[in-house]
């Protein structure tokens, strides 16, 4: 064996110790990296499964909301049809009532004319009777 000066011995010893520690640590690091990669992969799998489940729930909620919206739109459409039909019925009834009122007004006006004429005739008859009664009184 060669004898090295103490300074080189010290550097050599440090260098060998460092190499030994680096090789030991690299072995641990390699194993730890594999374990870390496995752990990371497992965690990401769990996250991906969770996201997938949330996506499915969101799709299901979207489908339910879409169905509810369709039902609401159909009900609104049916309500609009019902309102239009009721409005048409009301318009028909209003037209009928208007015609009936016009008919009654014509009847009333003709009835009023007839009553006026009857009143006039009654007045003439009453006047003639009064005149006749007065003439008979005068003749006696």
N, CA, C and O atoms as a GROMACS GRO file, in nm:
protein
  560
    1UNK      N    1   0.080  -0.116   0.000
    1UNK     CA    2   0.000   0.000   0.000
    1UNK      C    3   0.085   0.122   0.000
    1UNK      O    4   0.195   0.128   0.056
    2UNK      N    5   0.031   0.218  -0.064
    2UNK     CA    6   0.107   0.342  -0.070
    2UNK      C    7   0.066   0.428   0.045
    2UNK      O    8  -0.047   0.428   0.095
    3UNK      N    9   0.161   0.499   0.081
    3UNK     CA   10   0.133   0.594   0.188
    3UNK      C   11   0.103   0.728   0.127
    3UNK      O   12   0.182   0.781   0.049
    4UNK      N   13  -0.008   0.780   0.162
    4UNK     CA   14  -0.050   0.911   0.114
    4UNK      C   15  -0.028   1.013   0.225
    4UNK      O   16  -0.034   0.982   0.344
    5UNK      N   17  -0.003   1.133   0.182
    5UNK     CA   18   0.012   1.237   0.285
    5UNK      C   19  -0.119   1.250   0.361
    5UNK      O   20  -0.224   1.212   0.309
    6UNK      N   21  -0.116   1.303   0.483
    6UNK     CA   22  -0.236   1.311   0.567
    6UNK      C   23  -0.348   1.393   0.501
    6UNK      O   24  -0.466   1.360   0.519
    7UNK      N   25  -0.315   1.496   0.429
    7UNK     CA   26  -0.416   1.580   0.365
    7UNK      C   27  -0.492   1.499   0.261
    7UNK      O   28  -0.614   1.504   0.255
    8UNK      N   29  -0.422   1.426   0.180
    8UNK     CA   30  -0.484   1.344   0.078
    8UNK      C   31  -0.561   1.229   0.141
    8UNK      O   32  -0.667   1.189   0.093
    9UNK      N   33  -0.505   1.175   0.250
    9UNK     CA   34  -0.575   1.070   0.321
    9UNK      C   35  -0.711   1.121   0.368
    9UNK      O   36  -0.813   1.052   0.357
   10UNK      N   37  -0.709   1.241   0.420
   10UNK     CA   38  -0.831   1.302   0.472
   10UNK      C   39  -0.931   1.322   0.357
   10UNK      O   40  -1.049   1.289   0.372
   11UNK      N   41  -0.886   1.375   0.244
   11UNK     CA   42  -0.972   1.398   0.129
   11UNK      C   43  -1.024   1.265   0.073
   11UNK      O   44  -1.140   1.254   0.033
   12UNK      N   45  -0.939   1.168   0.072
   12UNK     CA   46  -0.976   1.038   0.020
   12UNK      C   47  -1.080   0.974   0.110
   12UNK      O   48  -1.177   0.914   0.063
   13UNK      N   49  -1.061   0.987   0.237
   13UNK     CA   50  -1.155   0.931   0.334
   13UNK      C   51  -1.291   1.002   0.322
   13UNK      O   52  -1.397   0.939   0.324
   14UNK      N   53  -1.284   1.131   0.310
   14UNK     CA   54  -1.408   1.209   0.297
   14UNK      C   55  -1.477   1.172   0.166
   14UNK      O   56  -1.599   1.157   0.160
   15UNK      N   57  -1.399   1.158   0.063
   15UNK     CA   58  -1.453   1.126  -0.067
   15UNK      C   59  -1.519   0.989  -0.066
   15UNK      O   60  -1.628   0.971  -0.120
   16UNK      N   61  -1.452   0.892  -0.003
   16UNK     CA   62  -1.509   0.757   0.005
   16UNK      C   63  -1.635   0.756   0.092
   16UNK      O   64  -1.733   0.688   0.059
   17UNK      N   65  -1.631   0.828   0.199
   17UNK     CA   66  -1.749   0.836   0.287
   17UNK      C   67  -1.867   0.899   0.213
   17UNK      O   68  -1.981   0.853   0.221
   18UNK      N   69  -1.834   1.004   0.142
   18UNK     CA   70  -1.937   1.073   0.066
   18UNK      C   71  -1.994   0.980  -0.040
   18UNK      O   72  -2.116   0.976  -0.058
   19UNK      N   73  -1.910   0.905  -0.110
   19UNK     CA   74  -1.955   0.811  -0.212
   19UNK      C   75  -2.042   0.702  -0.150
   19UNK      O   76  -2.145   0.663  -0.206
   20UNK      N   77  -2.000   0.655  -0.034
   20UNK     CA   78  -2.075   0.551   0.035
   20UNK      C   79  -2.214   0.603   0.075
   20UNK      O   80  -2.316   0.536   0.055
   21UNK      N   81  -2.215   0.721   0.130
   21UNK     CA   82  -2.344   0.782   0.172
   21UNK      C   83  -2.430   0.809   0.048
   21UNK      O   84  -2.550   0.781   0.050
   22UNK      N   85  -2.369   0.864  -0.059
   22UNK     CA   86  -2.445   0.892  -0.182
   22UNK      C   87  -2.504   0.764  -0.240
   22UNK      O   88  -2.619   0.763  -0.284
   23UNK      N   89  -2.424   0.655  -0.241
   23UNK     CA   90  -2.477   0.530  -0.297
   23UNK      C   91  -2.588   0.475  -0.208
   23UNK      O   92  -2.687   0.423  -0.259
   24UNK      N   93  -2.571   0.487  -0.077
   24UNK     CA   94  -2.677   0.441   0.013
   24UNK      C   95  -2.803   0.527  -0.003
   24UNK      O   96  -2.914   0.475  -0.009
   25UNK      N   97  -2.782   0.658  -0.009
   25UNK     CA   98  -2.896   0.749  -0.023
   25UNK      C   99  -2.962   0.729  -0.159
   25UNK      O  100  -3.085   0.731  -0.168
   26UNK      N  101  -2.884   0.712  -0.263
   26UNK     CA  102  -2.943   0.693  -0.396
   26UNK      C  103  -3.026   0.565  -0.399
   26UNK      O  104  -3.128   0.560  -0.467
   27UNK      N  105  -2.983   0.465  -0.326
   27UNK     CA  106  -3.063   0.343  -0.317
   27UNK      C  107  -3.195   0.371  -0.247
   27UNK      O  108  -3.301   0.325  -0.290
   28UNK      N  109  -3.187   0.446  -0.141
   28UNK     CA  110  -3.310   0.484  -0.071
   28UNK      C  111  -3.396   0.576  -0.158
   28UNK      O  112  -3.519   0.565  -0.164
   29UNK      N  113  -3.326   0.668  -0.226
   29UNK     CA  114  -3.399   0.761  -0.311
   29UNK      C  115  -3.470   0.686  -0.422
   29UNK      O  116  -3.585   0.717  -0.453
   30UNK      N  117  -3.406   0.591  -0.480
   30UNK     CA  118  -3.467   0.514  -0.588
   30UNK      C  119  -3.589   0.440  -0.538
   30UNK      O  120  -3.693   0.438  -0.604
   31UNK      N  121  -3.576   0.379  -0.424
   31UNK     CA  122  -3.690   0.308  -0.367
   31UNK      C  123  -3.798   0.406  -0.325
   31UNK      O  124  -3.917   0.383  -0.346
   32UNK      N  125  -3.754   0.514  -0.267
   32UNK     CA  126  -3.852   0.615  -0.225
   32UNK      C  127  -3.922   0.675  -0.347
   32UNK      O  128  -4.042   0.701  -0.343
   33UNK      N  129  -3.848   0.696  -0.454
   33UNK     CA  130  -3.909   0.751  -0.574
   33UNK      C  131  -4.015   0.657  -0.629
   33UNK      O  132  -4.124   0.699  -0.667
   34UNK      N  133  -3.982   0.529  -0.633
   34UNK     CA  134  -4.080   0.431  -0.679
   34UNK      C  135  -4.203   0.430  -0.588
   34UNK      O  136  -4.317   0.426  -0.633
   35UNK      N  137  -4.176   0.434  -0.458
   35UNK     CA  138  -4.286   0.437  -0.362
   35UNK      C  139  -4.364   0.567  -0.377
   35UNK      O  140  -4.487   0.568  -0.372
   36UNK      N  141  -4.292   0.678  -0.395
   36UNK     CA  142  -4.359   0.805  -0.414
   36UNK      C  143  -4.441   0.807  -0.542
   36UNK      O  144  -4.552   0.858  -0.545
   37UNK      N  145  -4.384   0.749  -0.648
   37UNK     CA  146  -4.457   0.742  -0.774
   37UNK      C  147  -4.582   0.657  -0.757
   37UNK      O  148  -4.690   0.692  -0.804
   38UNK      N  149  -4.567   0.544  -0.688
   38UNK     CA  150  -4.683   0.458  -0.662
   38UNK      C  151  -4.788   0.531  -0.579
   38UNK      O  152  -4.908   0.526  -0.609
   39UNK      N  153  -4.742   0.598  -0.474
   39UNK     CA  154  -4.835   0.672  -0.388
   39UNK      C  155  -4.903   0.784  -0.466
   39UNK      O  156  -5.024   0.805  -0.454
   40UNK      N  157  -4.825   0.854  -0.547
   40UNK     CA  158  -4.881   0.963  -0.629
   40UNK      C  159  -4.983   0.907  -0.727
   40UNK      O  160  -5.090   0.965  -0.746
   41UNK      N  161  -4.949   0.794  -0.789
   41UNK     CA  162  -5.039   0.730  -0.884
   41UNK      C  163  -5.169   0.689  -0.815
   41UNK      O  164  -5.278   0.709  -0.869
   42UNK      N  165  -5.158   0.631  -0.696
   42UNK     CA  166  -5.278   0.592  -0.622
   42UNK      C  167  -5.364   0.713  -0.587
   42UNK      O  168  -5.486   0.710  -0.602
   43UNK      N  169  -5.299   0.819  -0.541
   43UNK     CA  170  -5.373   0.939  -0.505
   43UNK      C  171  -5.440   1.002  -0.628
   43UNK      O  172  -5.554   1.046  -0.621
   44UNK      N  173  -5.367   1.004  -0.738
   44UNK     CA  174  -5.424   1.060  -0.860
   44UNK      C  175  -5.539   0.973  -0.911
   44UNK      O  176  -5.636   1.024  -0.967
   45UNK      N  177  -5.528   0.842  -0.892
   45UNK     CA  178  -5.636   0.751  -0.929
   45UNK      C  179  -5.761   0.781  -0.846
   45UNK      O  180  -5.872   0.786  -0.898
   46UNK      N  181  -5.740   0.801  -0.717
   46UNK     CA  182  -5.852   0.834  -0.628
   46UNK      C  183  -5.915   0.967  -0.670
   46UNK      O  184  -6.037   0.980  -0.676
   47UNK      N  185  -5.829   1.065  -0.699
   47UNK     CA  186  -5.880   1.195  -0.743
   47UNK      C  187  -5.956   1.181  -0.875
   47UNK      O  188  -6.065   1.237  -0.890
   48UNK      N  189  -5.899   1.106  -0.969
   48UNK     CA  190  -5.965   1.087  -1.099
   48UNK      C  191  -6.098   1.014  -1.082
   48UNK      O  192  -6.196   1.050  -1.147
   49UNK      N  193  -6.103   0.914  -0.996
   49UNK     CA  194  -6.228   0.843  -0.971
   49UNK      C  195  -6.330   0.938  -0.908
   49UNK      O  196  -6.448   0.935  -0.944
   50UNK      N  197  -6.285   1.020  -0.815
   50UNK     CA  198  -6.375   1.118  -0.752
   50UNK      C  199  -6.428   1.216  -0.854
   50UNK      O  200  -6.547   1.248  -0.855
   51UNK      N  201  -6.340   1.266  -0.940
   51UNK     CA  202  -6.382   1.360  -1.045
   51UNK      C  203  -6.479   1.293  -1.141
   51UNK      O  204  -6.576   1.354  -1.185
   52UNK      N  205  -6.451   1.167  -1.174
   52UNK     CA  206  -6.539   1.094  -1.264
   52UNK      C  207  -6.677   1.077  -1.201
   52UNK      O  208  -6.779   1.094  -1.269
   53UNK      N  209  -6.681   1.044  -1.073
   53UNK     CA  210  -6.808   1.029  -1.003
   53UNK      C  211  -6.883   1.162  -0.998
   53UNK      O  212  -7.004   1.166  -1.020
   54UNK      N  213  -6.812   1.271  -0.970
   54UNK     CA  214  -6.874   1.403  -0.967
   54UNK      C  215  -6.926   1.440  -1.106
   54UNK      O  216  -7.034   1.498  -1.119
   55UNK      N  217  -6.850   1.406  -1.210
   55UNK     CA  218  -6.893   1.433  -1.346
   55UNK      C  219  -7.021   1.356  -1.377
   55UNK      O  220  -7.112   1.412  -1.439
   56UNK      N  221  -7.029   1.232  -1.336
   56UNK     CA  222  -7.148   1.151  -1.359
   56UNK      C  223  -7.268   1.210  -1.284
   56UNK      O  224  -7.378   1.217  -1.338
   57UNK      N  225  -7.245   1.253  -1.160
   57UNK     CA  226  -7.353   1.315  -1.082
   57UNK      C  227  -7.399   1.445  -1.148
   57UNK      O  228  -7.518   1.474  -1.155
   58UNK      N  229  -7.302   1.522  -1.196
   58UNK     CA  230  -7.336   1.648  -1.263
   58UNK      C  231  -7.415   1.620  -1.391
   58UNK      O  232  -7.512   1.690  -1.420
   59UNK      N  233  -7.374   1.519  -1.467
   59UNK     CA  234  -7.448   1.483  -1.588
   59UNK      C  235  -7.590   1.439  -1.553
   59UNK      O  236  -7.685   1.474  -1.623
   60UNK      N  237  -7.603   1.362  -1.445
   60UNK     CA  238  -7.735   1.317  -1.402
   60UNK      C  239  -7.821   1.436  -1.360
   60UNK      O  240  -7.939   1.443  -1.395
   61UNK      N  241  -7.763   1.529  -1.285
   61UNK     CA  242  -7.836   1.649  -1.244
   61UNK      C  243  -7.877   1.730  -1.366
   61UNK      O  244  -7.989   1.781  -1.373
   62UNK      N  245  -7.785   1.743  -1.463
   62UNK     CA  246  -7.816   1.816  -1.586
   62UNK      C  247  -7.932   1.750  -1.659
   62UNK      O  248  -8.020   1.818  -1.710
   63UNK      N  249  -7.930   1.617  -1.664
   63UNK     CA  250  -8.038   1.544  -1.730
   63UNK      C  251  -8.170   1.567  -1.658
   63UNK      O  252  -8.273   1.587  -1.723
   64UNK      N  253  -8.167   1.565  -1.524
   64UNK     CA  254  -8.289   1.588  -1.446
   64UNK      C  255  -8.339   1.731  -1.467
   64UNK      O  256  -8.459   1.753  -1.482
   65UNK      N  257  -8.248   1.826  -1.466
   65UNK     CA  258  -8.288   1.966  -1.488
   65UNK      C  259  -8.345   1.986  -1.628
   65UNK      O  260  -8.441   2.059  -1.648
   66UNK      N  261  -8.284   1.919  -1.725
   66UNK     CA  262  -8.333   1.928  -1.862
   66UNK      C  263  -8.474   1.870  -1.872
   66UNK      O  264  -8.561   1.928  -1.937
   67UNK      N  265  -8.497   1.757  -1.806
   67UNK     CA  266  -8.630   1.696  -1.807
   67UNK      C  267  -8.730   1.787  -1.736
   67UNK      O  268  -8.842   1.804  -1.783
   68UNK      N  269  -8.689   1.845  -1.624
   68UNK     CA  270  -8.778   1.936  -1.551
   68UNK      C  271  -8.811   2.059  -1.636
   68UNK      O  272  -8.925   2.106  -1.636
   69UNK      N  273  -8.711   2.110  -1.708
   69UNK     CA  274  -8.734   2.226  -1.795
   69UNK      C  275  -8.830   2.190  -1.907
   69UNK      O  276  -8.919   2.268  -1.941
   70UNK      N  277  -8.814   2.072  -1.964
   70UNK     CA  278  -8.903   2.027  -2.071
   70UNK      C  279  -9.046   2.018  -2.019
   70UNK      O  280  -9.140   2.062  -2.085
   71UNK      N  281  -9.062   1.960  -1.901
   71UNK     CA  282  -9.196   1.947  -1.841
   71UNK      C  283  -9.255   2.085  -1.816
   71UNK      O  284  -9.372   2.109  -1.845
   72UNK      N  285  -9.173   2.176  -1.764
   72UNK     CA  286  -9.220   2.312  -1.736
   72UNK      C  287  -9.261   2.382  -1.864
   72UNK      O  288  -9.364   2.449  -1.868
   73UNK      N  289  -9.181   2.367  -1.970
   73UNK     CA  290  -9.215   2.430  -2.098
   73UNK      C  291  -9.344   2.372  -2.155
   73UNK      O  292  -9.426   2.446  -2.209
   74UNK      N  293  -9.362   2.240  -2.142
   74UNK     CA  294  -9.485   2.177  -2.191
   74UNK      C  295  -9.605   2.228  -2.112
   74UNK      O  296  -9.711   2.255  -2.169
   75UNK      N  297  -9.590   2.240  -1.979
   75UNK     CA  298  -9.699   2.292  -1.897
   75UNK      C  299  -9.730   2.436  -1.933
   75UNK      O  300  -9.846   2.475  -1.942
   76UNK      N  301  -9.626   2.515  -1.954
   76UNK     CA  302  -9.646   2.655  -1.991
   76UNK      C  303  -9.718   2.663  -2.126
   76UNK      O  304  -9.808   2.745  -2.144
   77UNK      N  305  -9.677   2.579  -2.220
   77UNK     CA  306  -9.741   2.577  -2.351
   77UNK      C  307  -9.888   2.538  -2.337
   77UNK      O  308  -9.974   2.599  -2.399
   78UNK      N  309  -9.916   2.436  -2.257
   78UNK     CA  310 -10.055   2.394  -2.235
   78UNK      C  311 -10.134   2.504  -2.165
   78UNK      O  312 -10.250   2.527  -2.197
   79UNK      N  313 -10.071   2.571  -2.069
   79UNK     CA  314 -10.138   2.682  -2.000
   79UNK      C  315 -10.172   2.794  -2.098
   79UNK      O  316 -10.279   2.854  -2.090
   80UNK      N  317 -10.080   2.822  -2.190
   80UNK     CA  318 -10.106   2.926  -2.290
   80UNK      C  319 -10.224   2.886  -2.380
   80UNK      O  320 -10.308   2.969  -2.413
   81UNK      N  321 -10.229   2.760  -2.418
   81UNK     CA  322 -10.341   2.712  -2.500
   81UNK      C  323 -10.471   2.726  -2.422
   81UNK      O  324 -10.572   2.771  -2.477
   82UNK      N  325 -10.469   2.687  -2.294
   82UNK     CA  326 -10.589   2.699  -2.210
   82UNK      C  327 -10.633   2.845  -2.198
   82UNK      O  328 -10.752   2.875  -2.207
   83UNK      N  329 -10.538   2.934  -2.178
   83UNK     CA  330 -10.570   3.077  -2.166
   83UNK      C  331 -10.630   3.129  -2.296
   83UNK      O  332 -10.728   3.203  -2.293
   84UNK      N  333 -10.573   3.091  -2.409
   84UNK     CA  334 -10.628   3.134  -2.539
   84UNK      C  335 -10.770   3.083  -2.557
   84UNK      O  336 -10.858   3.156  -2.603
   85UNK      N  337 -10.793   2.956  -2.521
   85UNK     CA  338 -10.927   2.899  -2.534
   85UNK      C  339 -11.026   2.971  -2.443
   85UNK      O  340 -11.139   3.000  -2.484
   86UNK      N  341 -10.984   3.000  -2.320
   86UNK     CA  342 -11.072   3.072  -2.228
   86UNK      C  343 -11.101   3.213  -2.280
   86UNK      O  344 -11.213   3.262  -2.268
   87UNK      N  345 -11.000   3.276  -2.338
   87UNK     CA  346 -11.019   3.410  -2.395
   87UNK      C  347 -11.118   3.405  -2.511
   87UNK      O  348 -11.204   3.493  -2.523
   88UNK      N  349 -11.107   3.303  -2.596
   88UNK     CA  350 -11.201   3.288  -2.706
   88UNK      C  351 -11.342   3.268  -2.653
   88UNK      O  352 -11.438   3.326  -2.705
   89UNK      N  353 -11.356   3.184  -2.549
   89UNK     CA  354 -11.488   3.161  -2.489
   89UNK      C  355 -11.545   3.291  -2.432
   89UNK      O  356 -11.663   3.319  -2.449
   90UNK      N  357 -11.461   3.368  -2.366
   90UNK     CA  358 -11.506   3.496  -2.309
   90UNK      C  359 -11.548   3.591  -2.419
   90UNK      O  360 -11.649   3.660  -2.406
   91UNK      N  361 -11.471   3.595  -2.529
   91UNK     CA  362 -11.507   3.682  -2.641
   91UNK      C  363 -11.640   3.640  -2.702
   91UNK      O  364 -11.723   3.725  -2.735
   92UNK      N  365 -11.661   3.509  -2.718
   92UNK     CA  366 -11.788   3.460  -2.772
   92UNK      C  367 -11.904   3.499  -2.679
   92UNK      O  368 -12.009   3.545  -2.724
   93UNK      N  369 -11.882   3.479  -2.550
   93UNK     CA  370 -11.987   3.513  -2.453
   93UNK      C  371 -12.016   3.663  -2.456
   93UNK      O  372 -12.132   3.705  -2.448
   94UNK      N  373 -11.912   3.744  -2.468
   94UNK     CA  374 -11.930   3.889  -2.475
   94UNK      C  375 -12.008   3.928  -2.601
   94UNK      O  376 -12.097   4.014  -2.596
   95UNK      N  377 -11.976   3.864  -2.713
   95UNK     CA  378 -12.050   3.891  -2.837
   95UNK      C  379 -12.197   3.853  -2.821
   95UNK      O  380 -12.286   3.928  -2.862
   96UNK      N  381 -12.222   3.738  -2.762
   96UNK     CA  382 -12.359   3.692  -2.741
   96UNK      C  383 -12.435   3.790  -2.651
   96UNK      O  384 -12.548   3.828  -2.682
   97UNK      N  385 -12.372   3.830  -2.541
   97UNK     CA  386 -12.436   3.924  -2.449
   97UNK      C  387 -12.461   4.059  -2.516
   97UNK      O  388 -12.564   4.123  -2.493
   98UNK      N  389 -12.367   4.102  -2.598
   98UNK     CA  390 -12.384   4.229  -2.671
   98UNK      C  391 -12.502   4.221  -2.766
   98UNK      O  392 -12.582   4.315  -2.774
   99UNK      N  393 -12.515   4.111  -2.839
   99UNK     CA  394 -12.628   4.093  -2.930
   99UNK      C  395 -12.760   4.089  -2.853
   99UNK      O  396 -12.860   4.147  -2.896
  100UNK      N  397 -12.760   4.018  -2.740
  100UNK     CA  398 -12.881   4.012  -2.658
  100UNK      C  399 -12.921   4.151  -2.608
  100UNK      O  400 -13.039   4.186  -2.607
  101UNK      N  401 -12.822   4.229  -2.567
  101UNK     CA  402 -12.850   4.365  -2.519
  101UNK      C  403 -12.907   4.451  -2.630
  101UNK      O  404 -13.003   4.525  -2.610
  102UNK      N  405 -12.847   4.441  -2.748
  102UNK     CA  406 -12.898   4.517  -2.863
  102UNK      C  407 -13.043   4.478  -2.894
  102UNK      O  408 -13.127   4.563  -2.922
  103UNK      N  409 -13.070   4.349  -2.888
  103UNK     CA  410 -13.204   4.298  -2.915
  103UNK      C  411 -13.303   4.351  -2.811
  103UNK      O  412 -13.413   4.394  -2.844
  104UNK      N  413 -13.261   4.347  -2.683
  104UNK     CA  414 -13.348   4.398  -2.577
  104UNK      C  415 -13.369   4.549  -2.591
  104UNK      O  416 -13.479   4.599  -2.569
  105UNK      N  417 -13.263   4.620  -2.629
  105UNK     CA  418 -13.279   4.765  -2.650
  105UNK      C  419 -13.380   4.794  -2.761
  105UNK      O  420 -13.462   4.885  -2.748
  106UNK      N  421 -13.374   4.719  -2.870
  106UNK     CA  422 -13.470   4.738  -2.979
  106UNK      C  423 -13.611   4.705  -2.933
  106UNK      O  424 -13.707   4.775  -2.966
  107UNK      N  425 -13.622   4.597  -2.854
  107UNK     CA  426 -13.754   4.561  -2.802
  107UNK      C  427 -13.807   4.673  -2.711
  107UNK      O  428 -13.924   4.710  -2.719
  108UNK      N  429 -13.720   4.724  -2.627
  108UNK     CA  430 -13.761   4.830  -2.534
  108UNK      C  431 -13.801   4.955  -2.610
  108UNK      O  432 -13.901   5.020  -2.577
  109UNK      N  433 -13.723   4.989  -2.712
  109UNK     CA  434 -13.758   5.110  -2.788
  109UNK      C  435 -13.890   5.090  -2.862
  109UNK      O  436 -13.970   5.183  -2.868
  110UNK      N  437 -13.913   4.972  -2.919
  110UNK     CA  438 -14.040   4.947  -2.987
  110UNK      C  439 -14.153   4.940  -2.884
  110UNK      O  440 -14.264   4.986  -2.911
  111UNK      N  441 -14.126   4.883  -2.768
  111UNK     CA  442 -14.226   4.876  -2.662
  111UNK      C  443 -14.259   5.017  -2.613
  111UNK      O  444 -14.375   5.049  -2.587
  112UNK      N  445 -14.156   5.099  -2.601
  112UNK     CA  446 -14.179   5.239  -2.560
  112UNK      C  447 -14.263   5.312  -2.663
  112UNK      O  448 -14.352   5.390  -2.628
  113UNK      N  449 -14.235   5.288  -2.790
  113UNK     CA  450 -14.315   5.352  -2.897
  113UNK      C  451 -14.459   5.305  -2.890
  113UNK      O  452 -14.551   5.386  -2.904
  114UNK      N  453 -14.479   5.176  -2.869
  114UNK     CA  454 -14.615   5.121  -2.858
  114UNK      C  455 -14.686   5.182  -2.738
  114UNK      O  456 -14.802   5.222  -2.748
  115UNK      N  457 -14.616   5.188  -2.623
  115UNK     CA  458 -14.677   5.246  -2.504
  115UNK      C  459 -14.712   5.394  -2.525
  115UNK      O  460 -14.816   5.440  -2.478
  116UNK      N  461 -14.628   5.465  -2.593
  116UNK     CA  462 -14.658   5.606  -2.624
  116UNK      C  463 -14.783   5.617  -2.708
  116UNK      O  464 -14.869   5.701  -2.684
  117UNK      N  465 -14.792   5.531  -2.809
  117UNK     CA  466 -14.910   5.533  -2.896
  117UNK      C  467 -15.036   5.494  -2.818
  117UNK      O  468 -15.141   5.556  -2.835
  118UNK      N  469 -15.025   5.392  -2.734
  118UNK     CA  470 -15.140   5.349  -2.654
  118UNK      C  471 -15.183   5.461  -2.559
  118UNK      O  472 -15.302   5.487  -2.540
  119UNK      N  473 -15.084   5.528  -2.500
  119UNK     CA  474 -15.114   5.639  -2.410
  119UNK      C  475 -15.186   5.750  -2.485
  119UNK      O  476 -15.283   5.808  -2.435
  120UNK      N  477 -15.138   5.778  -2.605
  120UNK     CA  478 -15.202   5.882  -2.686
  120UNK      C  479 -15.346   5.843  -2.721
  120UNK      O  480 -15.437   5.925  -2.712
  121UNK      N  481 -15.366   5.719  -2.761
  121UNK     CA  482 -15.501   5.671  -2.795
  121UNK      C  483 -15.591   5.676  -2.671
  121UNK      O  484 -15.707   5.716  -2.679
  122UNK      N  485 -15.534   5.634  -2.555
  122UNK     CA  486 -15.611   5.638  -2.431
  122UNK      C  487 -15.649   5.781  -2.396
  122UNK      O  488 -15.759   5.808  -2.348
  123UNK      N  489 -15.556   5.874  -2.421
  123UNK     CA  490 -15.585   6.015  -2.393
  123UNK      C  491 -15.696   6.066  -2.485
  123UNK      O  492 -15.783   6.142  -2.443
  124UNK      N  493 -15.690   6.024  -2.610
  124UNK     CA  494 -15.794   6.067  -2.706
  124UNK      C  495 -15.929   6.010  -2.664
  124UNK      O  496 -16.030   6.080  -2.664
  125UNK      N  497 -15.930   5.883  -2.629
  125UNK     CA  498 -16.056   5.818  -2.586
  125UNK      C  499 -16.107   5.885  -2.459
  125UNK      O  500 -16.226   5.914  -2.446
  126UNK      N  501 -16.015   5.910  -2.365
  126UNK     CA  502 -16.057   5.975  -2.240
  126UNK      C  503 -16.110   6.115  -2.270
  126UNK      O  504 -16.211   6.157  -2.213
  127UNK      N  505 -16.044   6.186  -2.358
  127UNK     CA  506 -16.089   6.320  -2.396
  127UNK      C  507 -16.227   6.315  -2.462
  127UNK      O  508 -16.313   6.397  -2.433
  128UNK      N  509 -16.246   6.216  -2.551
  128UNK     CA  510 -16.375   6.201  -2.618
  128UNK      C  511 -16.483   6.168  -2.516
  128UNK      O  512 -16.595   6.218  -2.527
  129UNK      N  513 -16.453   6.087  -2.420
  129UNK     CA  514 -16.550   6.049  -2.317
  129UNK      C  515 -16.588   6.171  -2.234
  129UNK      O  516 -16.704   6.194  -2.201
  130UNK      N  517 -16.482   6.250  -2.200
  130UNK     CA  518 -16.507   6.371  -2.121
  130UNK      C  519 -16.596   6.466  -2.201
  130UNK      O  520 -16.692   6.524  -2.148
  131UNK      N  521 -16.565   6.482  -2.328
  131UNK     CA  522 -16.644   6.572  -2.412
  131UNK      C  523 -16.789   6.521  -2.422
  131UNK      O  524 -16.884   6.597  -2.414
  132UNK      N  525 -16.801   6.390  -2.440
  132UNK     CA  526 -16.934   6.330  -2.449
  132UNK      C  527 -17.009   6.350  -2.318
  132UNK      O  528 -17.128   6.382  -2.319
  133UNK      N  529 -16.942   6.332  -2.209
  133UNK     CA  530 -17.007   6.349  -2.079
  133UNK      C  531 -17.048   6.494  -2.058
  133UNK      O  532 -17.155   6.521  -2.005
  134UNK      N  533 -16.964   6.585  -2.100
  134UNK     CA  534 -16.995   6.728  -2.085
  134UNK      C  535 -17.114   6.762  -2.174
  134UNK      O  536 -17.204   6.836  -2.132
  135UNK      N  537 -17.116   6.711  -2.296
  135UNK     CA  538 -17.226   6.738  -2.388
  135UNK      C  539 -17.359   6.681  -2.334
  135UNK      O  540 -17.464   6.744  -2.349
  136UNK      N  541 -17.354   6.569  -2.275
  136UNK     CA  542 -17.475   6.509  -2.220
  136UNK      C  543 -17.521   6.592  -2.100
  136UNK      O  544 -17.642   6.603  -2.078
  137UNK      N  545 -17.434   6.648  -2.026
  137UNK     CA  546 -17.471   6.732  -1.913
  137UNK      C  547 -17.536   6.860  -1.965
  137UNK      O  548 -17.631   6.912  -1.907
  138UNK      N  549 -17.484   6.906  -2.071
  138UNK     CA  550 -17.536   7.032  -2.126
  138UNK      C  551 -17.675   7.004  -2.183
  138UNK      O  552 -17.761   7.091  -2.167
  139UNK      N  553 -17.702   6.898  -2.244
  139UNK     CA  554 -17.829   6.867  -2.304
  139UNK      C  555 -17.934   6.842  -2.197
  139UNK      O  556 -18.050   6.855  -2.235
  140UNK      N  557 -17.917   6.814  -2.090
  140UNK     CA  558 -18.014   6.783  -1.990
  140UNK      C  559 -18.065   6.904  -1.933
  140UNK      O  560 -18.150   6.899  -1.844
   0.00000   0.00000   0.00000
